[in-house]
Amino acid sequence: MNTDLKLSLMTTVIALALIVVAGFIAALH
């Protein structure tokens, strides 16, 4: 796999995870 592609994929996954966590915290409050 291309290194740049892997880095981009990881960045996307981390960003989505942060959005999900932020949404979950907002839902609790």
C-alpha positions as CSV (number, residue, x, y, z in Angstrom):
1,M,0.0,0.0,0.0
2,N,1.2,3.5,-0.7
3,T,2.5,5.3,2.4
4,D,0.6,8.5,1.6
5,L,-2.6,6.6,1.1
6,K,-2.2,4.8,4.4
7,L,-1.5,8.1,6.2
8,S,-4.6,9.7,4.6
9,L,-6.7,6.7,5.6
10,M,-5.5,6.8,9.2
11,T,-6.1,10.6,9.4
12,T,-9.7,10.0,8.1
13,V,-10.3,7.2,10.6
14,I,-9.0,9.3,13.5
15,A,-11.1,12.3,12.4
16,L,-14.3,10.1,12.2
17,A,-13.5,8.6,15.7
18,L,-13.2,12.1,17.2
19,I,-16.5,13.1,15.6
20,V,-18.2,10.0,17.0
21,V,-16.8,10.6,20.5
22,A,-17.8,14.2,20.4
23,G,-21.3,13.4,19.3
24,F,-21.6,10.7,22.0
25,I,-20.5,13.1,24.7
26,A,-22.9,15.8,23.4
27,A,-25.7,13.2,23.4
28,L,-25.0,12.4,27.1
29,H,-25.2,16.1,28.0
